[in-house]
Every structure is written in structure tokens, then in C-alpha cells.
Amino acid sequence: MPRVSENYKEEKREAILDSAAQCFAEKGFSETTVDDIAKASKTSKGSIYLYFKSKEEIFHKLNDRRTEKYFEIKEQLSEFKNATAKIDYLFQYFISGKMDDNTLNHIAVQFEFWIYATKAGRQQVFDDRVERFTTFITEIIEEGIESGEFREDVQVKEFSRLFWSTLDGIVLHLLFHKDITEHRSMLRLYEQMIFKYLQN
């Protein structure tokens, strides 16, 4: 029996994930089946289960991959010398982000999955994600307080959670009205509100 290299396995795993991402974007998390993913990836259903235990695990891995990709922004932020510049860069990143139909479909299935996960007793998965993103903002805000850029009485933990909650709401709103111009306008206004709170 020919021996399969680790490189081949990794490439196969990534190819399945790529196909699954497209299936989820087109049909949603609930409607996508492992058969769909097998067909899209030109892989047998049995082979899919050699790499992943379930459709849910495939989505988790996709989510991990997207999260790691997103946090590459930390390296870019390290080039900025203060917290104000880092927050401003984050907003420029959000505002300039591609928002075509495919991207919106990926975002929609992300929200769908989190609702599914919390209903299915996977709250910890959601909580871990919130904690990671909240900590990311907390570190920037604490840096700003320490340097004197931001006021000392900022409620850091609450602010950090509110930062992502409001941003999620703005993105969710975009899924319904699909007005990119208005979306970017809302982000610019949100940035102004944040700096008004942090710096007053």
C-alpha cells in the first residue's frame, strides 16, 4: 500500500476546507451536508471522515483558520508607535475590507454557526472566541491608558466587549441592507464615537 506523505495529507485537508467554505457560503451551515463537501472537493465521503470527525469540526477548523488569518494584523499593528494609531488602523482595515456577495455569504454563515453552537451546548467555543478578541482590544486600550493617550477611567473590559458587539451589529445590519456606502459611513461614525469616549 503506498505511503501517504504528511504534505499530501495537509494539502488534502486544506483542499477539503476550501471546498467546505464555499459550500457553507452557498447553502449555509445547516443545509450543507458532508456529501456536498465531498462532491465539491472531489473526495469520497469516507475520505472526508479520515480528516474530520464531522461537519461541525470542519467548520471549527475553518473558523480557526480565519481567526489566525485575522490575527496576522497584530504584526502590522506592532509597527505603529501608539494605541491611537492602532485603533485608527483597525478601522481603516474594516472600512477598506472587501464586501462582495461571497464575503457577505461567509459572514452570514458565521453568524448562523454561532447561533447553532450556542443552541447545541457549544457555548464554550463561542466564549473562547469572545475572550480572544476582547483581550486583543483590551491590550491596545491599556497601552493607550498607560501612555496617557486615553483617559484613565475607561472601563476597559466592558469597552472591549462593546467594541466587538457594536461592530458585529454594524456588520449584521450590512447583511440585511447590503449598502456598502452606508456601512462604511457607519464605521467612520463609530470610530469617531470611540475616540470621543476614549480621549475625553
Disulfide bonds with the S-S distance in Angstrom:
none
